[in-house]
Amino acid sequence: MSLVGETKVSILLELADGPKHGYQIADNLDISKGGVYNHIQDLKEEGMITLLEKQEGGRGQKTYEITENGRLLLEALGEQ
């Protein structure tokens, strides 16, 4: 039994390659956009990922990045 769900681990693995948009994560993992944002919110609250916001051309862009805690979790689970 895993203490961290498979989808959350998959999201962390996606972000281990670099920051990504939520839609990009959902598309890469073939999960619903709504579902991915539920997991992203949990991972943010748990300190495993962080939100990066920047303005480009008058529009805000949000991407997510794995934190050191997220990397340590993947390492502890034998995923990295």
C-alpha positions in Angstrom: 0.0 0.0 0.0 1.3 3.4 -0.9 0.9 6.4 1.3 1.0 8.7 -1.8 -1.4 8.0 -4.6 -0.1 6.9 -8.0 -1.5 10.0 -9.7 0.3 12.4 -7.2 3.6 10.5 -7.7 3.1 10.8 -11.5 2.5 14.5 -11.2 5.7 14.8 -9.1 7.6 12.8 -11.7 6.3 15.1 -14.5 7.5 18.2 -12.5 10.9 16.6 -11.8 11.7 17.3 -15.4 10.9 21.0 -15.0 8.0 23.4 -14.4 4.8 22.8 -16.3 1.2 24.2 -16.7 -1.6 22.2 -15.1 -3.1 21.5 -18.6 0.2 20.2 -19.8 0.4 17.8 -16.8 -3.2 16.6 -17.4 -2.5 16.0 -21.1 0.8 14.2 -20.5 -0.8 11.9 -17.9 -4.1 11.5 -19.7 -6.2 12.6 -16.7 -9.0 15.2 -16.5 -8.1 18.8 -16.1 -10.3 19.1 -13.0 -8.8 16.0 -11.5 -5.2 17.2 -12.0 -6.0 20.5 -10.3 -7.4 18.7 -7.2 -4.2 16.7 -6.9 -2.1 19.9 -7.6 -3.9 21.7 -4.8 -3.2 18.8 -2.4 0.5 18.7 -3.4 0.8 22.5 -2.9 -0.8 22.2 0.6 1.6 19.4 1.4 4.6 21.5 0.3 5.6 19.1 -2.5 5.1 21.6 -5.3 4.9 25.4 -5.6 3.1 27.8 -7.9 5.1 30.1 -10.2 3.2 33.1 -11.5 4.5 35.5 -14.1 3.0 38.1 -16.5 3.6 37.8 -20.2 1.9 40.0 -22.7 -0.6 41.2 -20.2 -1.6 37.7 -19.3 -0.7 35.8 -16.1 1.0 32.5 -16.6 0.9 29.8 -13.9 3.2 26.9 -13.8 4.0 24.4 -11.1 7.4 23.3 -9.9 8.5 20.5 -7.6 10.0 21.5 -4.3 13.0 20.0 -2.5 10.4 18.1 -0.3 8.8 16.7 -3.4 12.2 15.5 -4.7 12.9 13.9 -1.3 9.6 12.1 -1.4 10.3 10.7 -4.8 13.7 9.6 -3.6 12.2 8.0 -0.5 9.7 6.1 -2.7 12.5 4.9 -5.0 11.1 6.9 -7.9 14.3 8.9 -8.6 
